[in-house]
Amino acid sequence: MRSMLSGMKSRRGAGAARRALPLPRRALPLSRRALPLLLLTAALAVASSCAGAGDEKQRRQQQPKPARIVSLSPNTTEILHGVGAFPRVVAVSNYCKYPPESRELPHVGGWNNPNLEEIAALRPDLVVFSEPQAQFVQDKIESMGVRTLAVPGQTLEDAYSSIERVGRAAGEEDAARRLIEETRRAVEEVRARTASLPRRRVLCVVDRVPGTLRDIYTAAPGSFIAQLIEAAGGEAVSPPSGQLWGKMQKEAVVALDPEVVIDLMMQPEGGRLAEDPRAVWDELSTLRAVREGRVHALKDETMLHPSQFVGDTARRFAELIHPEAFGKK
């Protein structure tokens, strides 16, 4: 997650003056002979535009579906599975864990340093990844003669857009359209149910130093996670940030005093980095969320990814923020 966080880190006046100038007298009336010509010109322009759009649609339909796809980001791998294209995926990144079948595929490296030689050896005809990764991989992969697709992942709308783009590139446009409708409906159903509920102050932690409350990264306003918290009946509290994630120290957390803490720290259950998140947060015993037992540690990595799982995430957040209305599954 740390590597992903680091990667995501006037003519108007002249026009008004021109419009204020009086037109020459002879330009005011429109000639009867000129009118049909203007209408014909407009019609031809519209027809040309429609023909262009039709040609583009036909070109996409005639382009064969990519038979060998490499996915370098967890969200694109999840989306490929959601639109039914996963059987054509031949490799994924080291961070891709869903669907479970991903573990059986070749893993071609990290978020910003994939193994380009291994990718080339797999002979893909499409490589997909997130937009922040493009600066590290796009030119290099395209120099191999391989088609690429970079998808956005900052906001909730970006999640929907990514589904559409991946579906189109994979030749699964109809499946992508259905998946977008299902995903959007799931989010909006949660939003409708929380519309009249009180807005509870929620701090969502996406990363920190394991076993401590140092170098805390939180979902900043405008990020898709913050938008899902809002849909779930919460108010995402975090210092404003130009990035998706805001860095803060525990003193700032105390000052914010959230009612609910959602901790998405993804550490394994065993090994030297294992921790008890609730014990970690007990350090801030004066925090309202700690006093009231409303610190929730979640281990589902799909919650960190802008994919079709945003609907499930919105529902899960709502169950934690408003258990009196949703109840826990």
Secondary structure, 3 states (H helix, E strand, C coil): CHHHHHHCCCHHHHHHHHHHCCCCHHHCCCCCCHHHHHHHHHHHHHHHHHHHHHHHHHHHHHCCCCCCEEECCHHHHHHHHHCCCHHHEEEECCCCCCCHHHHHCCECECCCCECHHHHHHCCCCEEEEEHHHHHHHHHHHHCCCCCEEEECCCCHHHHHHHHHHHHHHCCCHHHHHHHHHHHHHHHHHHHHHHCCCCCEEEEEEEECCCCCCCCEEEECCCCHHHHHHHHCCEEECCCCCCCCEEEECHHHHHHHCCCEEEECCCCCCCCCCCCCHHHHHCCCCCCHHHHCCCEEECCCHHHHCCCCCHHHHHHHHHHHHCHHHHCCC
